[in-house]
Amino acid sequence: MIVTTGMEVQDRQIGQYLGVVRGIVVRATGIGRGIIGGLKSIAGGNIEEFAHVCEHARMEAFNRMVQHAHEIGADAVIGMRYDATEFSQGSTEVLAYGTAVKLK
């Protein structure tokens, strides 16, 4: 599956737009990582425990978006973006989305 943040696929023509595809994940930090990350946040700098949770959530959201695109018969996803929203302390929604297309 080709996935790009651009609005076209190099050297390929878009034959059909299939619509928006998305992958949504809600991830909590977890008590262990939350305590360690909270303590490290006092000193400042990068908090690797939180970075790990964020990267895993993005990867899972991306994979769910690609699965959604496969399910509707897409060859590629263009205009791919991420969005994240914290909706309660320690819980974040990560959304990967883009436009599924068929290529010629």
Secondary structure, 3 states (H helix, E strand, C coil): CEECCCCCCCCCCEEEEEEEEEEEEEEECCHHHHHHHHHHHHHCCCCHHHHHHHHHHHHHHHHHHHHHHHHCCCCEEEEEEEEEEEEECCEEEEEEEEEEEEEC
